[in-house]
Amino acid sequence: MLPRGERTMKICMVVFADLPFDYRVYREAYSLQKAGHDLTIISSDFRQEPLPQVWQSFDVRPIDIDRSQSLRVTYPRFWQIAGKIAREAHAEVYHAHDLDALWPASRAAACHDAILIYDSHELFCEQSSLAQRPAISFFWRRLERRLIKRARHVITVGNAIADRLHETYHLAHEPVVLRNVPLYKKPVASQYLQQQLRIGPGEPIALYQGGFLTDNGLAEQIQAMQFVEAGHLALVGSGPTEQGLRKLTEKLQLQERVHFLPRVPFQDLHHVTCSADLGLCVIKPSGRSFAWSMPNKLFEYMMAGLPVLAGDTPEIRRVVEATDAGLIVDPLDPLAIAAALTQLLQDPDGRDELASAARFAARRNCWEVESQKLLDLYTRL
């Protein structure tokens, strides 16, 4: 709860995402609610199913979205409905999760002369999926430039993106960095992947968990498996490139060693992660958003006590070097990835040493520590 003398606030979060899989939104909502604030969460609903139990304590206002429709249709519909619900919430603070939620949140904040928070989960305008779509990229850049200065404060995931936003838009305050670190959990004994894939306990598994996104390095990781003699690669997630990645796996005749599994809600993910032998965070820097990313998976692997094979991008390198929890590799080079995979998969003692460092790092890189920056920000409002 809030310290004596500090007031509670009515907060309205707006998010265009699949809520059961958005751990960042949950962590922030959890901490703010635990501190005594009154939360309403307006979210897209792609599934039209009841939310998992962990969301039941929140006032969630779902907006049905047909995922089969173009975003040119679904975004305007979401913005219109979310804007109306947000205005009716009469909140003191409107907290927009990423750029695609900023428009309705900013409109509602202006309507009530309320505080606006912009929580930039990535460098939205420089995603790899927008690289060959200049008109759409221009729209998002213009929207961000127009709305970001309406925000009392900006939050983001890492120092590089914080610096970029601050310099690009000449912000009055430097963005607050809230890294994508999970709530602390101890590693657990798990055979989830072995059971799902029918793999024997002596066969090591490299795990990637997350989105199958445009040009994010998964193709290079699959290609690397051609040159790895033993072990398996498990890809747990979903996304627009899944069919292409499956076809690549078949083309390379790797179906017996490269496996696709559906994504798992975040509250169940730790059990899955703990069943692997190492975690892959080899993000291809195909756009600044990827190049400067600070993904959940990096810290989730450490929380599970897994050594990390990480791509050589600035934010990820900084964490891995500071923790000694893994190896750094060129994300553009399948042969280099294969060599590092071989080294880790065939050296149990080496994996154990890195895993020990990962477990130690997890105690410092957890949400219980990181969340204090969010609470301090709200105290200053």
Sequence and secondary structure as in RCSB ss.txt:
>XXXX:A:sequence
MLPRGERTMKICMVVFADLPFDYRVYREAYSLQKAGHDLTIISSDFRQEPLPQVWQSFDVRPIDIDRSQSLRVTY
PRFWQIAGKIAREAHAEVYHAHDLDALWPASRAAACHDAILIYDSHELFCEQSSLAQRPAISFFWRRLERRLIKR
ARHVITVGNAIADRLHETYHLAHEPVVLRNVPLYKKPVASQYLQQQLRIGPGEPIALYQGGFLTDNGLAEQIQAM
QFVEAGHLALVGSGPTEQGLRKLTEKLQLQERVHFLPRVPFQDLHHVTCSADLGLCVIKPSGRSFAWSMPNKLFE
YMMAGLPVLAGDTPEIRRVVEATDAGLIVDPLDPLAIAAALTQLLQDPDGRDELASAARFAARRNCWEVESQKLL
DLYTRL
>XXXX:A:secstr
   TT    EEEEEE S GGG HHHHHHHHHHHHTT EEEEEEEESS S   GGGTTSEEEEEE  TTS HHHHH
HHHHHHHHHHHHHHT SEEEEESGGGHHHHHHHHHHTT EEEEEESS GGG GGGTT HHHHHHHHHHHHHHGGG
 SEEEESSHHHHHHHHHHHT SS  EE              HHHHHHT  TTS EEEEEEE  TTSSHHHHHHHG
GG  S EEEEEEE TTHHHHHHHHHHTT TTTEEEE    HHHHHHHHTTSSEEEE    SSHHHHT   HHHHH
HHHTT  EEEES HHHHHHHHHHT EEEE TT HHHHHHHHHHHHT HHHHHHHHHHHHHHHHHSSHHHHHHHHH
HHHHH 
